[in-house]
Structures are given as C-alpha cells and as structure tokens.
C-alpha cells in the first residue's frame, strides 16, 4: 500500500511540476499571457507541497528518486502536449531512470 501511495504521489508531483513549467513556457515563450504564467507558478508551488507527502522521511532520497520520474514524465508530457516523438535512446534513458527510482525508493533496506 505504501508503494502505491508513493507512486501516486510521484505521478501527481510530476504532473504539477512539468505542467507548471509548461504553463510558464506557454505564457512567456508562446505569448499566452500572465494568466498562464500565474497558473504555472501556482502548480509549481503545489508540486513542492506534494513532495512532502511521500511516506519516506528522507528529503534527499525523495528528490533523487523524483528526478527519474521527472525525466520519464517530461518525455511523456512532450508526447501528449506537444506531439514529441521520443527515439529509442529517449525511451531507454527514461527506463534507466525509472529503474533508478525503483532502486532508490523501494530497494530492500535493513531497517
């Protein structure tokens, strides 16, 4: 149950961080305006809060593992939102990152 909660929180954090950054990008680079930028800033702030809800108490571990989720999530966001087509190296790299997430967060530890 803790692993499922942790994964759900990682997915939510990725949606907020990547979505927030995308909104800022759209507002600034694509001239969609300050409302988009503001919404992006709110989403980025919410991402920071969601990370604190992880069941593990170690900030460094959470952020290190989240880095792998961010890599894979960014590629997925690009596919959905911008029509980006990852190549085999993108996909392989994302899978390596997700394997790292699994090792960092869910590897057996003597507790």
Backbone as JSON, one array per atom type, in Angstrom:
{
  "sequence": "XXXXXXXXXXXXXXXXXXXXXXXXXXXXXXXXXXXXXXXXXXXXXXXXXXXXXXXXXXXXXXXXXXXXXXXXXXXXXXXXXXXXXXXXXXXXXXXXXXXXXXXXXXXXXXX",
  "N": [[0.82, -1.2, 0.0], [1.96, 1.26, 0.77], [3.83, 1.62, -1.25], [2.23, 1.94, -3.53], [0.93, 4.33, -2.83], [3.12, 6.04, -2.73], [4.0, 5.97, -5.4], [1.76, 7.1, -6.66], [1.87, 9.67, -5.56], [4.31, 10.53, -6.65], [3.6, 10.61, -9.36], [1.57, 12.58, -9.31], [3.12, 14.75, -8.4], [4.84, 15.03, -10.58], [3.02, 15.72, -12.62], [2.21, 18.22, -11.65], [4.66, 19.69, -11.46], [5.86, 19.48, -14.06], [3.69, 20.25, -15.63], [3.29, 22.82, -14.55], [5.7, 24.11, -15.26], [5.41, 23.93, -18.03], [3.16, 25.53, -18.42], [4.19, 28.06, -17.65], [6.13, 28.3, -19.66], [4.45, 28.35, -21.93], [3.05, 30.72, -21.4], [5.12, 32.67, -21.38], [6.97, 32.16, -23.57], [5.34, 31.51, -25.7], [3.66, 33.6, -25.79], [1.15, 33.61, -24.38], [0.29, 34.88, -22.17], [-0.02, 36.48, -18.88], [-1.8, 35.13, -17.21], [-1.47, 32.41, -17.77], [1.17, 32.13, -16.96], [0.91, 32.74, -14.23], [-0.79, 30.62, -13.41], [0.96, 28.53, -13.85], [2.95, 29.1, -11.94], [1.5, 28.7, -9.57], [0.96, 25.94, -9.82], [3.58, 24.94, -9.72], [4.28, 25.63, -7.11], [2.47, 24.0, -5.73], [3.47, 21.51, -6.43], [5.82, 21.46, -4.88], [4.73, 21.17, -2.34], [3.39, 18.68, -2.53], [5.49, 16.87, -2.7], [6.27, 16.69, -0.06], [4.51, 14.92, 1.05], [5.27, 12.32, 0.68], [5.79, 8.99, 1.92], [8.34, 8.26, 2.87], [10.88, 9.6, 4.94], [13.17, 10.98, 4.18], [14.49, 13.67, 2.71], [16.52, 14.01, 0.7], [16.55, 11.48, -0.54], [13.94, 11.31, -1.56], [13.88, 13.47, -3.41], [15.97, 12.74, -5.11], [15.04, 10.31, -6.18], [12.7, 11.27, -7.34], [13.74, 12.71, -9.43], [14.17, 10.84, -11.49], [11.54, 10.15, -12.11], [10.71, 12.61, -13.04], [12.22, 12.85, -15.42], [11.2, 10.75, -17.07], [8.5, 11.48, -17.03], [8.58, 14.0, -18.23], [9.24, 13.41, -20.88], [6.94, 11.94, -21.55], [5.0, 13.95, -21.2], [5.76, 15.72, -23.23], [5.13, 14.14, -25.44], [2.32, 13.96, -25.28], [1.39, 16.66, -24.99], [2.8, 18.2, -26.84], [3.26, 16.74, -29.13], [5.69, 15.42, -29.38], [8.04, 13.0, -30.46], [9.63, 10.52, -28.97], [12.86, 9.01, -29.37], [14.57, 5.81, -29.58], [16.68, 6.05, -27.79], [15.84, 8.03, -26.05], [13.68, 6.67, -24.85], [14.99, 4.43, -23.76], [16.72, 5.73, -21.96], [14.83, 6.9, -20.23], [13.71, 4.58, -19.14], [15.92, 3.55, -17.77], [16.2, 5.59, -15.88], [13.78, 5.23, -14.46], [14.23, 2.71, -13.42], [16.23, 3.38, -11.66], [14.74, 4.95, -9.89], [13.15, 2.95, -8.73], [15.12, 1.42, -7.42], [16.23, 3.32, -5.62], [14.02, 4.17, -4.06], [12.49, 1.87, -3.36], [14.08, -0.28, -2.88], [15.3, -3.1, -0.99], [16.0, -2.54, 2.41], [17.89, -2.73, 5.36], [16.16, -2.17, 8.09]],
  "CA": [[0.0, 0.0, 0.0], [2.83, 2.43, 0.81], [4.46, 1.78, -2.57], [1.2, 2.5, -4.43], [0.75, 5.73, -2.45], [4.33, 6.74, -3.13], [3.98, 6.11, -6.87], [0.71, 8.07, -6.98], [2.39, 11.0, -5.22], [5.31, 10.88, -7.67], [2.88, 10.97, -10.6], [0.95, 13.88, -9.08], [4.19, 15.75, -8.36], [5.31, 15.24, -11.96], [2.0, 16.49, -13.34], [2.23, 19.61, -11.18], [5.91, 20.38, -11.81], [6.02, 19.57, -15.51], [2.6, 21.08, -16.1], [3.56, 24.2, -14.16], [6.77, 24.64, -16.12], [4.86, 24.07, -19.38], [2.3, 26.72, -18.41], [5.07, 29.23, -17.68], [6.69, 28.31, -21.01], [3.4, 28.81, -22.85], [2.77, 32.12, -21.12], [6.25, 33.54, -21.71], [7.56, 31.95, -24.89], [4.3, 31.45, -26.73], [2.88, 34.83, -25.59], [-0.23, 33.36, -23.98], [-0.05, 35.87, -21.16], [0.29, 36.35, -17.47], [-2.67, 34.14, -16.55], [-0.8, 31.13, -17.93], [2.36, 32.16, -16.1], [0.42, 32.64, -12.86], [-1.25, 29.25, -13.16], [2.17, 27.72, -13.76], [3.59, 29.35, -10.64], [0.69, 28.01, -8.56], [1.21, 24.5, -9.97], [4.94, 24.66, -9.24], [4.21, 25.68, -5.65], [1.75, 22.8, -5.27], [4.43, 20.4, -6.56], [6.69, 21.47, -3.72], [3.98, 20.64, -1.2], [3.09, 17.26, -2.75], [6.69, 16.1, -2.39], [6.35, 16.47, 1.39], [3.54, 13.89, 1.45], [5.84, 10.99, 0.5], [5.9, 8.3, 3.2], [9.73, 8.23, 3.3], [11.2, 10.86, 5.64], [14.47, 11.49, 3.76], [14.36, 14.64, 1.63], [17.45, 13.72, -0.4], [16.1, 10.27, -1.24], [12.72, 11.64, -2.3], [14.2, 14.31, -4.56], [16.8, 11.95, -6.04], [14.16, 9.38, -6.9], [11.77, 12.04, -8.16], [14.44, 13.1, -10.66], [13.89, 9.83, -12.52], [10.14, 10.31, -12.5], [10.66, 13.84, -13.83], [12.76, 12.57, -16.76], [10.22, 9.96, -17.82], [7.28, 12.29, -17.15], [8.81, 15.08, -19.2], [9.11, 12.83, -22.22], [5.53, 11.62, -21.76], [4.29, 15.22, -21.38], [6.08, 16.2, -24.58], [4.37, 13.35, -26.41], [0.89, 14.28, -25.2], [1.08, 18.08, -25.13], [3.49, 18.86, -27.95], [3.46, 15.85, -30.26], [7.09, 14.97, -29.44], [8.23, 11.56, -30.69], [10.92, 10.09, -28.43], [13.54, 7.92, -30.08], [14.9, 4.66, -28.72], [17.58, 6.48, -26.73], [14.98, 8.69, -25.07], [12.91, 5.64, -24.13], [15.94, 3.66, -22.95], [17.16, 6.58, -20.87], [13.73, 7.02, -19.28], [13.59, 3.31, -18.42], [17.04, 3.5, -16.83], [15.84, 6.49, -14.78], [12.73, 4.62, -13.64], [14.88, 1.63, -12.66], [16.89, 4.07, -10.56], [13.7, 5.31, -8.92], [12.78, 1.73, -8.01], [16.22, 1.07, -6.51], [16.38, 4.32, -4.57], [12.85, 4.27, -3.18], [11.83, 0.66, -2.95], [15.05, -1.35, -2.67], [15.26, -3.6, 0.39], [16.96, -1.92, 3.34], [17.83, -3.25, 6.72], [15.63, -1.08, 8.94]],
  "C": [[0.86, 1.26, 0.0], [3.48, 2.68, -0.54], [3.46, 2.4, -3.54], [0.97, 3.98, -4.12], [1.94, 6.56, -2.92], [4.35, 6.98, -4.64], [2.93, 7.15, -7.28], [1.18, 9.49, -6.67], [3.47, 11.45, -6.21], [4.63, 11.32, -8.97], [2.22, 12.34, -10.45], [2.0, 14.99, -9.06], [4.69, 16.06, -9.76], [4.3, 16.05, -12.76], [2.04, 17.96, -12.95], [3.5, 20.34, -11.62], [6.05, 20.55, -13.32], [4.92, 20.44, -16.1], [2.81, 22.55, -15.76], [4.63, 24.84, -15.03], [6.26, 24.85, -17.54], [3.96, 25.29, -19.47], [3.12, 28.01, -18.44], [5.68, 29.39, -19.07], [5.67, 28.87, -22.01], [3.11, 30.3, -22.65], [3.86, 33.05, -21.59], [6.72, 33.39, -23.15], [6.54, 31.94, -26.02], [3.32, 32.62, -26.61], [1.41, 34.57, -25.26], [-0.65, 34.22, -22.8], [0.24, 35.48, -19.73], [-0.6, 35.35, -16.75], [-2.05, 32.75, -16.63], [0.41, 31.04, -17.01], [1.93, 32.01, -14.64], [-0.05, 31.24, -12.5], [-0.05, 28.31, -13.03], [2.87, 27.88, -12.43], [2.82, 28.66, -9.51], [0.94, 26.5, -8.62], [2.59, 24.12, -9.44], [4.99, 24.7, -7.71], [3.53, 24.44, -5.08], [2.65, 21.57, -5.38], [5.32, 20.32, -5.32], [6.01, 20.91, -2.48], [3.75, 19.14, -1.35], [4.29, 16.39, -2.41], [6.8, 15.81, -0.9], [5.43, 15.36, 1.88], [4.08, 12.47, 1.26], [6.02, 10.31, 1.85], [7.35, 8.22, 3.73], [10.11, 9.6, 3.88], [12.49, 11.53, 5.16], [14.33, 12.37, 2.51], [15.26, 14.3, 0.44], [17.04, 12.51, -1.21], [14.88, 10.57, -2.11], [13.06, 12.42, -3.56], [15.07, 13.58, -5.57], [15.93, 11.01, -6.86], [13.21, 10.15, -7.81], [12.43, 12.49, -9.46], [14.19, 12.12, -11.8], [12.47, 9.89, -13.02], [9.99, 11.54, -13.39], [11.15, 13.6, -15.25], [11.72, 11.84, -17.6], [8.93, 10.77, -18.05], [7.41, 13.41, -18.16], [8.69, 14.58, -20.63], [7.64, 12.51, -22.53], [4.72, 12.9, -21.98], [4.52, 15.76, -22.78], [5.31, 15.44, -25.65], [2.91, 13.78, -26.45], [0.62, 15.74, -25.56], [1.66, 18.71, -26.39], [3.75, 17.97, -29.17], [4.89, 15.36, -30.45], [7.15, 13.47, -29.62], [9.59, 11.14, -30.16], [11.53, 8.98, -29.28], [13.94, 6.83, -29.08], [15.84, 5.05, -27.58], [16.83, 7.25, -25.64], [14.27, 7.66, -24.2], [13.83, 4.83, -23.23], [16.41, 4.47, -21.75], [16.09, 6.73, -19.81], [13.57, 5.73, -18.47], [14.71, 3.13, -17.41], [16.74, 4.39, -15.62], [14.79, 5.87, -13.87], [13.26, 3.42, -12.85], [15.62, 2.23, -11.46], [15.91, 4.48, -9.48], [13.35, 4.09, -8.07], [13.87, 1.33, -7.01], [16.3, 2.04, -5.33], [15.22, 4.25, -3.57], [12.41, 2.93, -2.58], [12.77, -0.53, -2.78], [15.01, -1.81, -1.22], [16.37, -2.94, 1.24], [16.79, -2.59, 4.69], [17.39, -2.14, 7.66], [15.42, -1.55, 10.33]]
}
